[in-house]
Amino acid sequence: MLKLRDGVSRADTDYGTTLLDEDSGQYWNLNGTGALVLRTLLDGGTQELAVERLTGEYEVDADSARADVSELVEALDSAGLARVEEVPR
């Protein structure tokens, strides 16, 4: 599961999603595919579910979608905007 860090605001737009790091004032814009992945993960979905949703909605193969999802998660983590949390069992 992905969780936004405290101090990061999210707003859906006509073009995707915008994230604001309130500490630095920096904005991050995600296009429609990035927004779909982010919503899926923030709602408790797995990266594999995000891949399934991408391949179901867009013309992209599973390997490319998997790489894109992984890259987005890594970018959000390295920017300090979000972190992956283990789901308690």
PyMOL Python script that loads the backbone (N, CA, C, O; Angstrom):
from pymol import cmd

cmd.read_pdbstr("""\
ATOM      1  N   MET A   1       0.844  -1.168   0.000  1.00  0.00           N
ATOM      2  CA  MET A   1       0.000   0.000   0.000  1.00  0.00           C
ATOM      3  C   MET A   1       0.895   1.239   0.000  1.00  0.00           C
ATOM      4  O   MET A   1       1.947   1.269   0.638  1.00  0.00           O
ATOM      5  N   LEU A   2       0.456   2.235  -0.717  1.00  0.00           N
ATOM      6  CA  LEU A   2       1.205   3.486  -0.802  1.00  0.00           C
ATOM      7  C   LEU A   2       0.512   4.530   0.063  1.00  0.00           C
ATOM      8  O   LEU A   2      -0.716   4.596   0.112  1.00  0.00           O
ATOM      9  N   LYS A   3       1.303   5.334   0.736  1.00  0.00           N
ATOM     10  CA  LYS A   3       0.743   6.401   1.566  1.00  0.00           C
ATOM     11  C   LYS A   3       1.518   7.682   1.308  1.00  0.00           C
ATOM     12  O   LYS A   3       2.749   7.689   1.309  1.00  0.00           O
ATOM     13  N   LEU A   4       0.773   8.782   1.084  1.00  0.00           N
ATOM     14  CA  LEU A   4       1.428  10.080   0.928  1.00  0.00           C
ATOM     15  C   LEU A   4       1.959  10.528   2.278  1.00  0.00           C
ATOM     16  O   LEU A   4       1.338  10.292   3.314  1.00  0.00           O
ATOM     17  N   ARG A   5       3.103  11.171   2.252  1.00  0.00           N
ATOM     18  CA  ARG A   5       3.710  11.710   3.465  1.00  0.00           C
ATOM     19  C   ARG A   5       2.845  12.861   3.981  1.00  0.00           C
ATOM     20  O   ARG A   5       2.211  13.569   3.198  1.00  0.00           O
ATOM     21  N   ASP A   6       2.824  13.040   5.295  1.00  0.00           N
ATOM     22  CA  ASP A   6       2.158  14.212   5.865  1.00  0.00           C
ATOM     23  C   ASP A   6       2.784  15.445   5.233  1.00  0.00           C
ATOM     24  O   ASP A   6       4.001  15.511   5.056  1.00  0.00           O
ATOM     25  N   GLY A   7       1.957  16.411   4.898  1.00  0.00           N
ATOM     26  CA  GLY A   7       2.463  17.623   4.263  1.00  0.00           C
ATOM     27  C   GLY A   7       2.447  17.555   2.750  1.00  0.00           C
ATOM     28  O   GLY A   7       2.947  18.459   2.081  1.00  0.00           O
ATOM     29  N   VAL A   8       1.870  16.475   2.195  1.00  0.00           N
ATOM     30  CA  VAL A   8       1.713  16.369   0.742  1.00  0.00           C
ATOM     31  C   VAL A   8       0.218  16.369   0.453  1.00  0.00           C
ATOM     32  O   VAL A   8      -0.524  15.513   0.936  1.00  0.00           O
ATOM     33  N   SER A   9      -0.209  17.343  -0.342  1.00  0.00           N
ATOM     34  CA  SER A   9      -1.618  17.460  -0.718  1.00  0.00           C
ATOM     35  C   SER A   9      -1.807  16.941  -2.132  1.00  0.00           C
ATOM     36  O   SER A   9      -0.908  17.020  -2.969  1.00  0.00           O
ATOM     37  N   ARG A  10      -2.997  16.410  -2.378  1.00  0.00           N
ATOM     38  CA  ARG A  10      -3.314  15.849  -3.698  1.00  0.00           C
ATOM     39  C   ARG A  10      -4.592  16.494  -4.216  1.00  0.00           C
ATOM     40  O   ARG A  10      -5.552  16.674  -3.468  1.00  0.00           O
ATOM     41  N   ALA A  11      -4.598  16.839  -5.494  1.00  0.00           N
ATOM     42  CA  ALA A  11      -5.799  17.378  -6.131  1.00  0.00           C
ATOM     43  C   ALA A  11      -5.925  16.771  -7.521  1.00  0.00           C
ATOM     44  O   ALA A  11      -4.983  16.797  -8.313  1.00  0.00           O
ATOM     45  N   ASP A  12      -7.104  16.223  -7.804  1.00  0.00           N
ATOM     46  CA  ASP A  12      -7.362  15.707  -9.147  1.00  0.00           C
ATOM     47  C   ASP A  12      -7.669  16.879 -10.063  1.00  0.00           C
ATOM     48  O   ASP A  12      -8.334  17.835  -9.665  1.00  0.00           O
ATOM     49  N   THR A  13      -7.182  16.796 -11.286  1.00  0.00           N
ATOM     50  CA  THR A  13      -7.402  17.844 -12.281  1.00  0.00           C
ATOM     51  C   THR A  13      -7.998  17.214 -13.537  1.00  0.00           C
ATOM     52  O   THR A  13      -8.169  15.997 -13.602  1.00  0.00           O
ATOM     53  N   ASP A  14      -8.309  18.033 -14.522  1.00  0.00           N
ATOM     54  CA  ASP A  14      -8.823  17.527 -15.800  1.00  0.00           C
ATOM     55  C   ASP A  14      -7.768  16.697 -16.524  1.00  0.00           C
ATOM     56  O   ASP A  14      -8.104  15.901 -17.401  1.00  0.00           O
ATOM     57  N   TYR A  15      -6.508  16.873 -16.170  1.00  0.00           N
ATOM     58  CA  TYR A  15      -5.412  16.219 -16.889  1.00  0.00           C
ATOM     59  C   TYR A  15      -4.732  15.111 -16.099  1.00  0.00           C
ATOM     60  O   TYR A  15      -3.832  14.453 -16.623  1.00  0.00           O
ATOM     61  N   GLY A  16      -5.137  14.886 -14.849  1.00  0.00           N
ATOM     62  CA  GLY A  16      -4.497  13.869 -14.026  1.00  0.00           C
ATOM     63  C   GLY A  16      -4.596  14.231 -12.557  1.00  0.00           C
ATOM     64  O   GLY A  16      -5.690  14.443 -12.035  1.00  0.00           O
ATOM     65  N   THR A  17      -3.465  14.299 -11.901  1.00  0.00           N
ATOM     66  CA  THR A  17      -3.405  14.624 -10.474  1.00  0.00           C
ATOM     67  C   THR A  17      -2.205  15.526 -10.213  1.00  0.00           C
ATOM     68  O   THR A  17      -1.147  15.364 -10.820  1.00  0.00           O
ATOM     69  N   THR A  18      -2.385  16.475  -9.305  1.00  0.00           N
ATOM     70  CA  THR A  18      -1.288  17.338  -8.885  1.00  0.00           C
ATOM     71  C   THR A  18      -0.998  17.064  -7.413  1.00  0.00           C
ATOM     72  O   THR A  18      -1.909  16.982  -6.589  1.00  0.00           O
ATOM     73  N   LEU A  19       0.271  16.926  -7.106  1.00  0.00           N
ATOM     74  CA  LEU A  19       0.722  16.772  -5.723  1.00  0.00           C
ATOM     75  C   LEU A  19       1.476  18.033  -5.331  1.00  0.00           C
ATOM     76  O   LEU A  19       2.259  18.564  -6.119  1.00  0.00           O
ATOM     77  N   LEU A  20       1.245  18.506  -4.131  1.00  0.00           N
ATOM     78  CA  LEU A  20       1.953  19.672  -3.610  1.00  0.00           C
ATOM     79  C   LEU A  20       2.699  19.263  -2.357  1.00  0.00           C
ATOM     80  O   LEU A  20       2.106  18.793  -1.386  1.00  0.00           O
ATOM     81  N   ASP A  21       4.006  19.448  -2.392  1.00  0.00           N
ATOM     82  CA  ASP A  21       4.823  19.263  -1.190  1.00  0.00           C
ATOM     83  C   ASP A  21       4.758  20.587  -0.443  1.00  0.00           C
ATOM     84  O   ASP A  21       5.418  21.557  -0.817  1.00  0.00           O
ATOM     85  N   GLU A  22       3.959  20.618   0.610  1.00  0.00           N
ATOM     86  CA  GLU A  22       3.719  21.865   1.331  1.00  0.00           C
ATOM     87  C   GLU A  22       4.970  22.386   2.027  1.00  0.00           C
ATOM     88  O   GLU A  22       5.063  23.581   2.305  1.00  0.00           O
ATOM     89  N   ASP A  23       5.925  21.521   2.311  1.00  0.00           N
ATOM     90  CA  ASP A  23       7.157  21.957   2.971  1.00  0.00           C
ATOM     91  C   ASP A  23       8.061  22.734   2.018  1.00  0.00           C
ATOM     92  O   ASP A  23       8.651  23.745   2.397  1.00  0.00           O
ATOM     93  N   SER A  24       8.166  22.256   0.778  1.00  0.00           N
ATOM     94  CA  SER A  24       9.071  22.905  -0.177  1.00  0.00           C
ATOM     95  C   SER A  24       8.344  23.833  -1.143  1.00  0.00           C
ATOM     96  O   SER A  24       8.967  24.676  -1.789  1.00  0.00           O
ATOM     97  N   GLY A  25       7.008  23.676  -1.243  1.00  0.00           N
ATOM     98  CA  GLY A  25       6.243  24.469  -2.197  1.00  0.00           C
ATOM     99  C   GLY A  25       6.313  23.917  -3.607  1.00  0.00           C
ATOM    100  O   GLY A  25       5.832  24.554  -4.545  1.00  0.00           O
ATOM    101  N   GLN A  26       6.900  22.754  -3.770  1.00  0.00           N
ATOM    102  CA  GLN A  26       7.079  22.166  -5.094  1.00  0.00           C
ATOM    103  C   GLN A  26       5.839  21.369  -5.504  1.00  0.00           C
ATOM    104  O   GLN A  26       5.274  20.617  -4.710  1.00  0.00           O
ATOM    105  N   TYR A  27       5.428  21.555  -6.777  1.00  0.00           N
ATOM    106  CA  TYR A  27       4.301  20.831  -7.349  1.00  0.00           C
ATOM    107  C   TYR A  27       4.798  19.689  -8.219  1.00  0.00           C
ATOM    108  O   TYR A  27       5.855  19.784  -8.843  1.00  0.00           O
ATOM    109  N   TRP A  28       4.028  18.610  -8.256  1.00  0.00           N
ATOM    110  CA  TRP A  28       4.293  17.468  -9.125  1.00  0.00           C
ATOM    111  C   TRP A  28       3.004  17.183  -9.878  1.00  0.00           C
ATOM    112  O   TRP A  28       1.946  17.039  -9.265  1.00  0.00           O
ATOM    113  N   ASN A  29       3.080  17.101 -11.195  1.00  0.00           N
ATOM    114  CA  ASN A  29       1.910  16.815 -12.012  1.00  0.00           C
ATOM    115  C   ASN A  29       2.005  15.406 -12.577  1.00  0.00           C
ATOM    116  O   ASN A  29       3.009  15.040 -13.187  1.00  0.00           O
ATOM    117  N   LEU A  30       0.957  14.618 -12.372  1.00  0.00           N
ATOM    118  CA  LEU A  30       0.878  13.281 -12.928  1.00  0.00           C
ATOM    119  C   LEU A  30      -0.188  13.284 -14.015  1.00  0.00           C
ATOM    120  O   LEU A  30      -1.277  13.826 -13.825  1.00  0.00           O
ATOM    121  N   ASN A  31       0.131  12.678 -15.153  1.00  0.00           N
ATOM    122  CA  ASN A  31      -0.848  12.580 -16.227  1.00  0.00           C
ATOM    123  C   ASN A  31      -1.921  11.562 -15.855  1.00  0.00           C
ATOM    124  O   ASN A  31      -1.914  11.037 -14.742  1.00  0.00           O
ATOM    125  N   GLY A  32      -2.834  11.279 -16.766  1.00  0.00           N
ATOM    126  CA  GLY A  32      -3.941  10.372 -16.482  1.00  0.00           C
ATOM    127  C   GLY A  32      -3.508   8.986 -16.061  1.00  0.00           C
ATOM    128  O   GLY A  32      -4.118   8.392 -15.172  1.00  0.00           O
ATOM    129  N   THR A  33      -2.465   8.456 -16.684  1.00  0.00           N
ATOM    130  CA  THR A  33      -2.009   7.110 -16.313  1.00  0.00           C
ATOM    131  C   THR A  33      -1.366   7.120 -14.929  1.00  0.00           C
ATOM    132  O   THR A  33      -1.590   6.211 -14.129  1.00  0.00           O
ATOM    133  N   GLY A  34      -0.578   8.136 -14.654  1.00  0.00           N
ATOM    134  CA  GLY A  34       0.035   8.259 -13.332  1.00  0.00           C
ATOM    135  C   GLY A  34      -1.022   8.438 -12.255  1.00  0.00           C
ATOM    136  O   GLY A  34      -0.900   7.888 -11.161  1.00  0.00           O
ATOM    137  N   ALA A  35      -2.062   9.211 -12.567  1.00  0.00           N
ATOM    138  CA  ALA A  35      -3.153   9.425 -11.617  1.00  0.00           C
ATOM    139  C   ALA A  35      -3.887   8.115 -11.330  1.00  0.00           C
ATOM    140  O   ALA A  35      -4.245   7.841 -10.184  1.00  0.00           O
ATOM    141  N   LEU A  36      -4.109   7.314 -12.360  1.00  0.00           N
ATOM    142  CA  LEU A  36      -4.769   6.017 -12.183  1.00  0.00           C
ATOM    143  C   LEU A  36      -3.949   5.113 -11.261  1.00  0.00           C
ATOM    144  O   LEU A  36      -4.493   4.469 -10.364  1.00  0.00           O
ATOM    145  N   VAL A  37      -2.654   5.073 -11.491  1.00  0.00           N
ATOM    146  CA  VAL A  37      -1.768   4.263 -10.646  1.00  0.00           C
ATOM    147  C   VAL A  37      -1.792   4.782  -9.211  1.00  0.00           C
ATOM    148  O   VAL A  37      -1.937   3.998  -8.273  1.00  0.00           O
ATOM    149  N   LEU A  38      -1.652   6.081  -9.033  1.00  0.00           N
ATOM    150  CA  LEU A  38      -1.634   6.658  -7.691  1.00  0.00           C
ATOM    151  C   LEU A  38      -2.933   6.370  -6.946  1.00  0.00           C
ATOM    152  O   LEU A  38      -2.903   5.952  -5.789  1.00  0.00           O
ATOM    153  N   ARG A  39      -4.083   6.590  -7.605  1.00  0.00           N
ATOM    154  CA  ARG A  39      -5.376   6.316  -6.958  1.00  0.00           C
ATOM    155  C   ARG A  39      -5.483   4.858  -6.541  1.00  0.00           C
ATOM    156  O   ARG A  39      -5.929   4.553  -5.434  1.00  0.00           O
ATOM    157  N   THR A  40      -5.073   3.960  -7.425  1.00  0.00           N
ATOM    158  CA  THR A  40      -5.140   2.531  -7.128  1.00  0.00           C
ATOM    159  C   THR A  40      -4.318   2.199  -5.886  1.00  0.00           C
ATOM    160  O   THR A  40      -4.786   1.493  -4.993  1.00  0.00           O
ATOM    161  N   LEU A  41      -3.103   2.707  -5.836  1.00  0.00           N
ATOM    162  CA  LEU A  41      -2.213   2.399  -4.711  1.00  0.00           C
ATOM    163  C   LEU A  41      -2.650   3.073  -3.415  1.00  0.00           C
ATOM    164  O   LEU A  41      -2.552   2.473  -2.345  1.00  0.00           O
ATOM    165  N   LEU A  42      -3.126   4.302  -3.499  1.00  0.00           N
ATOM    166  CA  LEU A  42      -3.588   5.001  -2.295  1.00  0.00           C
ATOM    167  C   LEU A  42      -4.860   4.368  -1.737  1.00  0.00           C
ATOM    168  O   LEU A  42      -5.128   4.451  -0.539  1.00  0.00           O
ATOM    169  N   ASP A  43      -5.638   3.740  -2.610  1.00  0.00           N
ATOM    170  CA  ASP A  43      -6.863   3.058  -2.174  1.00  0.00           C
ATOM    171  C   ASP A  43      -6.584   1.665  -1.623  1.00  0.00           C
ATOM    172  O   ASP A  43      -7.514   0.917  -1.322  1.00  0.00           O
ATOM    173  N   GLY A  44      -5.304   1.315  -1.489  1.00  0.00           N
ATOM    174  CA  GLY A  44      -4.937   0.025  -0.902  1.00  0.00           C
ATOM    175  C   GLY A  44      -4.655  -1.068  -1.907  1.00  0.00           C
ATOM    176  O   GLY A  44      -4.383  -2.207  -1.529  1.00  0.00           O
ATOM    177  N   GLY A  45      -4.717  -0.733  -3.193  1.00  0.00           N
ATOM    178  CA  GLY A  45      -4.433  -1.723  -4.226  1.00  0.00           C
ATOM    179  C   GLY A  45      -2.943  -2.018  -4.332  1.00  0.00           C
ATOM    180  O   GLY A  45      -2.103  -1.232  -3.893  1.00  0.00           O
ATOM    181  N   THR A  46      -2.637  -3.159  -4.919  1.00  0.00           N
ATOM    182  CA  THR A  46      -1.249  -3.567  -5.115  1.00  0.00           C
ATOM    183  C   THR A  46      -0.709  -2.978  -6.415  1.00  0.00           C
ATOM    184  O   THR A  46      -1.460  -2.463  -7.243  1.00  0.00           O
ATOM    185  N   GLN A  47       0.594  -3.066  -6.572  1.00  0.00           N
ATOM    186  CA  GLN A  47       1.186  -2.632  -7.833  1.00  0.00           C
ATOM    187  C   GLN A  47       0.675  -3.485  -8.986  1.00  0.00           C
ATOM    188  O   GLN A  47       0.501  -2.985 -10.097  1.00  0.00           O
ATOM    189  N   GLU A  48       0.435  -4.768  -8.731  1.00  0.00           N
ATOM    190  CA  GLU A  48      -0.072  -5.645  -9.790  1.00  0.00           C
ATOM    191  C   GLU A  48      -1.492  -5.248 -10.189  1.00  0.00           C
ATOM    192  O   GLU A  48      -1.840  -5.328 -11.368  1.00  0.00           O
ATOM    193  N   LEU A  49      -2.314  -4.825  -9.239  1.00  0.00           N
ATOM    194  CA  LEU A  49      -3.654  -4.340  -9.575  1.00  0.00           C
ATOM    195  C   LEU A  49      -3.553  -3.075 -10.422  1.00  0.00           C
ATOM    196  O   LEU A  49      -4.333  -2.894 -11.357  1.00  0.00           O
ATOM    197  N   ALA A  50      -2.608  -2.205 -10.106  1.00  0.00           N
ATOM    198  CA  ALA A  50      -2.398  -0.992 -10.904  1.00  0.00           C
ATOM    199  C   ALA A  50      -2.009  -1.367 -12.331  1.00  0.00           C
ATOM    200  O   ALA A  50      -2.452  -0.724 -13.283  1.00  0.00           O
ATOM    201  N   VAL A  51      -1.182  -2.403 -12.488  1.00  0.00           N
ATOM    202  CA  VAL A  51      -0.799  -2.884 -13.819  1.00  0.00           C
ATOM    203  C   VAL A  51      -2.041  -3.371 -14.561  1.00  0.00           C
ATOM    204  O   VAL A  51      -2.231  -3.042 -15.732  1.00  0.00           O
ATOM    205  N   GLU A  52      -2.882  -4.145 -13.893  1.00  0.00           N
ATOM    206  CA  GLU A  52      -4.108  -4.657 -14.526  1.00  0.00           C
ATOM    207  C   GLU A  52      -5.014  -3.515 -14.971  1.00  0.00           C
ATOM    208  O   GLU A  52      -5.581  -3.560 -16.063  1.00  0.00           O
ATOM    209  N   ARG A  53      -5.150  -2.505 -14.140  1.00  0.00           N
ATOM    210  CA  ARG A  53      -6.001  -1.364 -14.499  1.00  0.00           C
ATOM    211  C   ARG A  53      -5.422  -0.585 -15.673  1.00  0.00           C
ATOM    212  O   ARG A  53      -6.162  -0.136 -16.549  1.00  0.00           O
ATOM    213  N   LEU A  54      -4.106  -0.426 -15.692  1.00  0.00           N
ATOM    214  CA  LEU A  54      -3.479   0.274 -16.817  1.00  0.00           C
ATOM    215  C   LEU A  54      -3.684  -0.473 -18.126  1.00  0.00           C
ATOM    216  O   LEU A  54      -4.051   0.123 -19.138  1.00  0.00           O
ATOM    217  N   THR A  55      -3.445  -1.779 -18.100  1.00  0.00           N
ATOM    218  CA  THR A  55      -3.583  -2.559 -19.338  1.00  0.00           C
ATOM    219  C   THR A  55      -5.045  -2.672 -19.766  1.00  0.00           C
ATOM    220  O   THR A  55      -5.332  -2.855 -20.949  1.00  0.00           O
ATOM    221  N   GLY A  56      -5.967  -2.565 -18.811  1.00  0.00           N
ATOM    222  CA  GLY A  56      -7.384  -2.615 -19.149  1.00  0.00           C
ATOM    223  C   GLY A  56      -7.908  -1.319 -19.733  1.00  0.00           C
ATOM    224  O   GLY A  56      -8.859  -1.326 -20.515  1.00  0.00           O
ATOM    225  N   GLU A  57      -7.297  -0.214 -19.362  1.00  0.00           N
ATOM    226  CA  GLU A  57      -7.800   1.087 -19.796  1.00  0.00           C
ATOM    227  C   GLU A  57      -6.992   1.710 -20.938  1.00  0.00           C
ATOM    228  O   GLU A  57      -7.521   2.512 -21.709  1.00  0.00           O
ATOM    229  N   TYR A  58      -5.727   1.346 -21.044  1.00  0.00           N
ATOM    230  CA  TYR A  58      -4.854   1.943 -22.063  1.00  0.00           C
ATOM    231  C   TYR A  58      -4.217   0.844 -22.906  1.00  0.00           C
ATOM    232  O   TYR A  58      -4.143  -0.312 -22.489  1.00  0.00           O
ATOM    233  N   GLU A  59      -3.768   1.212 -24.073  1.00  0.00           N
ATOM    234  CA  GLU A  59      -3.093   0.255 -24.951  1.00  0.00           C
ATOM    235  C   GLU A  59      -1.628   0.155 -24.555  1.00  0.00           C
ATOM    236  O   GLU A  59      -0.759   0.790 -25.152  1.00  0.00           O
ATOM    237  N   VAL A  60      -1.378  -0.645 -23.550  1.00  0.00           N
ATOM    238  CA  VAL A  60      -0.019  -0.851 -23.054  1.00  0.00           C
ATOM    239  C   VAL A  60       0.094  -2.310 -22.632  1.00  0.00           C
ATOM    240  O   VAL A  60      -0.838  -2.881 -22.067  1.00  0.00           O
ATOM    241  N   ASP A  61       1.246  -2.902 -22.915  1.00  0.00           N
ATOM    242  CA  ASP A  61       1.439  -4.298 -22.517  1.00  0.00           C
ATOM    243  C   ASP A  61       1.810  -4.369 -21.034  1.00  0.00           C
ATOM    244  O   ASP A  61       2.256  -3.387 -20.441  1.00  0.00           O
ATOM    245  N   ALA A  62       1.617  -5.543 -20.455  1.00  0.00           N
ATOM    246  CA  ALA A  62       1.806  -5.726 -19.005  1.00  0.00           C
ATOM    247  C   ALA A  62       3.237  -5.429 -18.563  1.00  0.00           C
ATOM    248  O   ALA A  62       3.439  -4.839 -17.502  1.00  0.00           O
ATOM    249  N   ASP A  63       4.235  -5.827 -19.356  1.00  0.00           N
ATOM    250  CA  ASP A  63       5.624  -5.584 -18.960  1.00  0.00           C
ATOM    251  C   ASP A  63       5.927  -4.090 -18.899  1.00  0.00           C
ATOM    252  O   ASP A  63       6.578  -3.627 -17.963  1.00  0.00           O
ATOM    253  N   SER A  64       5.460  -3.337 -19.891  1.00  0.00           N
ATOM    254  CA  SER A  64       5.677  -1.884 -19.888  1.00  0.00           C
ATOM    255  C   SER A  64       4.928  -1.229 -18.738  1.00  0.00           C
ATOM    256  O   SER A  64       5.459  -0.345 -18.066  1.00  0.00           O
ATOM    257  N   ALA A  65       3.683  -1.669 -18.512  1.00  0.00           N
ATOM    258  CA  ALA A  65       2.885  -1.112 -17.410  1.00  0.00           C
ATOM    259  C   ALA A  65       3.552  -1.400 -16.073  1.00  0.00           C
ATOM    260  O   ALA A  65       3.603  -0.532 -15.201  1.00  0.00           O
ATOM    261  N   ARG A  66       4.060  -2.610 -15.910  1.00  0.00           N
ATOM    262  CA  ARG A  66       4.729  -2.997 -14.654  1.00  0.00           C
ATOM    263  C   ARG A  66       5.951  -2.106 -14.412  1.00  0.00           C
ATOM    264  O   ARG A  66       6.183  -1.651 -13.292  1.00  0.00           O
ATOM    265  N   ALA A  67       6.725  -1.864 -15.468  1.00  0.00           N
ATOM    266  CA  ALA A  67       7.911  -1.007 -15.349  1.00  0.00           C
ATOM    267  C   ALA A  67       7.501   0.426 -15.002  1.00  0.00           C
ATOM    268  O   ALA A  67       8.146   1.074 -14.177  1.00  0.00           O
ATOM    269  N   ASP A  68       6.428   0.920 -15.631  1.00  0.00           N
ATOM    270  CA  ASP A  68       5.963   2.280 -15.368  1.00  0.00           C
ATOM    271  C   ASP A  68       5.466   2.439 -13.936  1.00  0.00           C
ATOM    272  O   ASP A  68       5.752   3.443 -13.284  1.00  0.00           O
ATOM    273  N   VAL A  69       4.716   1.442 -13.442  1.00  0.00           N
ATOM    274  CA  VAL A  69       4.214   1.499 -12.066  1.00  0.00           C
ATOM    275  C   VAL A  69       5.384   1.518 -11.088  1.00  0.00           C
ATOM    276  O   VAL A  69       5.413   2.326 -10.160  1.00  0.00           O
ATOM    277  N   SER A  70       6.342   0.629 -11.301  1.00  0.00           N
ATOM    278  CA  SER A  70       7.506   0.557 -10.431  1.00  0.00           C
ATOM    279  C   SER A  70       8.286   1.862 -10.452  1.00  0.00           C
ATOM    280  O   SER A  70       8.726   2.343  -9.408  1.00  0.00           O
ATOM    281  N   GLU A  71       8.458   2.432 -11.629  1.00  0.00           N
ATOM    282  CA  GLU A  71       9.198   3.690 -11.773  1.00  0.00           C
ATOM    283  C   GLU A  71       8.486   4.832 -11.047  1.00  0.00           C
ATOM    284  O   GLU A  71       9.137   5.654 -10.401  1.00  0.00           O
ATOM    285  N   LEU A  72       7.155   4.890 -11.147  1.00  0.00           N
ATOM    286  CA  LEU A  72       6.408   5.939 -10.462  1.00  0.00           C
ATOM    287  C   LEU A  72       6.535   5.801  -8.947  1.00  0.00           C
ATOM    288  O   LEU A  72       6.761   6.789  -8.247  1.00  0.00           O
ATOM    289  N   VAL A  73       6.391   4.588  -8.447  1.00  0.00           N
ATOM    290  CA  VAL A  73       6.511   4.362  -6.999  1.00  0.00           C
ATOM    291  C   VAL A  73       7.898   4.768  -6.517  1.00  0.00           C
ATOM    292  O   VAL A  73       8.027   5.421  -5.481  1.00  0.00           O
ATOM    293  N   GLU A  74       8.925   4.390  -7.251  1.00  0.00           N
ATOM    294  CA  GLU A  74      10.297   4.756  -6.876  1.00  0.00           C
ATOM    295  C   GLU A  74      10.497   6.262  -6.909  1.00  0.00           C
ATOM    296  O   GLU A  74      11.158   6.820  -6.033  1.00  0.00           O
ATOM    297  N   ALA A  75       9.932   6.930  -7.918  1.00  0.00           N
ATOM    298  CA  ALA A  75      10.083   8.382  -8.034  1.00  0.00           C
ATOM    299  C   ALA A  75       9.383   9.103  -6.880  1.00  0.00           C
ATOM    300  O   ALA A  75       9.923  10.059  -6.323  1.00  0.00           O
ATOM    301  N   LEU A  76       8.179   8.644  -6.522  1.00  0.00           N
ATOM    302  CA  LEU A  76       7.463   9.259  -5.403  1.00  0.00           C
ATOM    303  C   LEU A  76       8.209   9.046  -4.088  1.00  0.00           C
ATOM    304  O   LEU A  76       8.263   9.934  -3.237  1.00  0.00           O
ATOM    305  N   ASP A  77       8.779   7.860  -3.941  1.00  0.00           N
ATOM    306  CA  ASP A  77       9.550   7.554  -2.730  1.00  0.00           C
ATOM    307  C   ASP A  77      10.815   8.395  -2.675  1.00  0.00           C
ATOM    308  O   ASP A  77      11.111   8.999  -1.644  1.00  0.00           O
ATOM    309  N   SER A  78      11.576   8.443  -3.784  1.00  0.00           N
ATOM    310  CA  SER A  78      12.836   9.207  -3.737  1.00  0.00           C
ATOM    311  C   SER A  78      12.626  10.703  -3.597  1.00  0.00           C
ATOM    312  O   SER A  78      13.489  11.411  -3.078  1.00  0.00           O
ATOM    313  N   ALA A  79      11.468  11.191  -4.064  1.00  0.00           N
ATOM    314  CA  ALA A  79      11.161  12.613  -3.900  1.00  0.00           C
ATOM    315  C   ALA A  79      10.645  12.904  -2.491  1.00  0.00           C
ATOM    316  O   ALA A  79      10.449  14.063  -2.124  1.00  0.00           O
ATOM    317  N   GLY A  80      10.426  11.842  -1.699  1.00  0.00           N
ATOM    318  CA  GLY A  80       9.941  12.028  -0.340  1.00  0.00           C
ATOM    319  C   GLY A  80       8.462  12.357  -0.262  1.00  0.00           C
ATOM    320  O   GLY A  80       7.990  12.871   0.752  1.00  0.00           O
ATOM    321  N   LEU A  81       7.725  12.063  -1.334  1.00  0.00           N
ATOM    322  CA  LEU A  81       6.298  12.367  -1.359  1.00  0.00           C
ATOM    323  C   LEU A  81       5.439  11.247  -0.793  1.00  0.00           C
ATOM    324  O   LEU A  81       4.362  11.490  -0.249  1.00  0.00           O
ATOM    325  N   ALA A  82       5.922  10.025  -0.925  1.00  0.00           N
ATOM    326  CA  ALA A  82       5.127   8.861  -0.505  1.00  0.00           C
ATOM    327  C   ALA A  82       6.059   7.750  -0.067  1.00  0.00           C
ATOM    328  O   ALA A  82       7.265   7.767  -0.314  1.00  0.00           O
ATOM    329  N   ARG A  83       5.437   6.776   0.601  1.00  0.00           N
ATOM    330  CA  ARG A  83       6.204   5.614   1.007  1.00  0.00           C
ATOM    331  C   ARG A  83       5.317   4.378   0.887  1.00  0.00           C
ATOM    332  O   ARG A  83       4.095   4.463   1.002  1.00  0.00           O
ATOM    333  N   VAL A  84       5.942   3.249   0.657  1.00  0.00           N
ATOM    334  CA  VAL A  84       5.229   1.985   0.581  1.00  0.00           C
ATOM    335  C   VAL A  84       5.147   1.427   1.992  1.00  0.00           C
ATOM    336  O   VAL A  84       6.152   1.328   2.695  1.00  0.00           O
ATOM    337  N   GLU A  85       3.946   1.067   2.392  1.00  0.00           N
ATOM    338  CA  GLU A  85       3.745   0.490   3.722  1.00  0.00           C
ATOM    339  C   GLU A  85       3.316  -0.950   3.581  1.00  0.00           C
ATOM    340  O   GLU A  85       2.578  -1.306   2.662  1.00  0.00           O
ATOM    341  N   GLU A  86       3.782  -1.774   4.495  1.00  0.00           N
ATOM    342  CA  GLU A  86       3.362  -3.171   4.530  1.00  0.00           C
ATOM    343  C   GLU A  86       1.921  -3.232   5.028  1.00  0.00           C
ATOM    344  O   GLU A  86       1.536  -2.523   5.958  1.00  0.00           O
ATOM    345  N   VAL A  87       1.142  -4.088   4.394  1.00  0.00           N
ATOM    346  CA  VAL A  87      -0.249  -4.272   4.823  1.00  0.00           C
ATOM    347  C   VAL A  87      -0.256  -5.322   5.924  1.00  0.00           C
ATOM    348  O   VAL A  87       0.247  -6.428   5.722  1.00  0.00           O
ATOM    349  N   PRO A  88      -0.821  -4.995   7.097  1.00  0.00           N
ATOM    350  CA  PRO A  88      -0.857  -5.978   8.181  1.00  0.00           C
ATOM    351  C   PRO A  88      -1.721  -7.182   7.786  1.00  0.00           C
ATOM    352  O   PRO A  88      -2.754  -7.038   7.132  1.00  0.00           O
ATOM    353  N   ARG A  89      -1.278  -8.350   8.192  1.00  0.00           N
ATOM    354  CA  ARG A  89      -2.034  -9.567   7.853  1.00  0.00           C
ATOM    355  C   ARG A  89      -2.732 -10.113   9.045  1.00  0.00           C
ATOM    356  O   ARG A  89      -3.415 -11.132   8.947  1.00  0.00           O
TER     357      ARG A  89
END
""", "prot")
cmd.dss("prot")
cmd.show_as("cartoon", "prot")
cmd.util.cbc("prot")
cmd.orient("prot")
